[in-house]
Amino acid sequence: MSNSDFNRGYLIAVANLMNLHDSEVEAQDVLGQLGCTRAQMEKLGLTDYDLTPLRKLYDETERLAEVYKRQRALAALSASNAAQVSK
């Protein structure tokens, strides 16, 4: 079995967590373990039935990554401001 065959089956299983069980948190956790990018996913020839929930999960992953990035930037700025005030 090729890596893309494995990824395709894995992603179908993740999509089924969403489609059949509405298990977004679990699906997000499992998807994160695969390490397959959105671009790689789009090339695997999945059906719209599988792509729809997967795209939703990738959108959420990207949104959360941006939120965490902003939180880290704010924390760094806050720490820098605190250091300036304490001088």
N, C-alpha and C positions, 0 to 999 in steps of 0.2 A: 504494500500500500504506500502510495506517495504521500508526502507531507500535505499537499493540497487536498488529497482525498481525506486524510485525517481531519484537516481543518474544516472541510466541508461538512463532514459528519458531526463534528463537534459543534459547529455553528448551528446546524439543524437541531441538535439536541438543546442548545441554548434557546433557540427560537421556540421550541416546543414548551420550554419552561414558561415562556411568556404567553404563547398562544393557548395552551391547554390548561395552565394552572395560574396564570396572572401572577407569577412569582418574580417580580422585577428585581428585588434585592438579591435573591439567590442567583438569578440569571446574570446580573451585573457582576457578582463575585466570581462566578464561573467563567464568564467572558474575559474578565481581567486576567485570569490564569493562562489563557491561551496565548496572548501576545500577538494576535493577528490584527493588523491595521485595518482601518475602514477600506483603504484602497485594495488591499489583498482580498478582503471579504467580497468586495464588489466584482472581482474577477472570477469568482468561484462558480458562477452560473446557478446561483440559488434562485428559487421562485420568489415571487412577490409576497407570498404567504410567509416565507421565512425572512425575507429582507425587511419587511415592514417593522417587526419588533426589534430586529437587530439594529436597524438604523436609529430607532428610538433609543436603544441602549448606548450606541456610539455617540449620539447627540448628548445624552445625559453625561456620559464620561467626559466629553469635551467641555461641557458646561461646568462640571465640577472641577476639572483641571484649571479652568480660568478662575473660578471662585477661590480655589486654594492658592493660586498664584497671587491673586489680589490680597488675600489674607496675609500671606508671607510678606508681601511688599509693605502692607500697612504695619505689620508687626516690626519690620526692620526700621521703618520711618519713625514709629513710636519709640523704639529703643534709641534711635539716634537723637530724637528730640529730648528724651529723658536724660541722655548723657550730656546734651548741651545745657539743659536747665541745671543740672547738678554741678556744673563747672563754676 
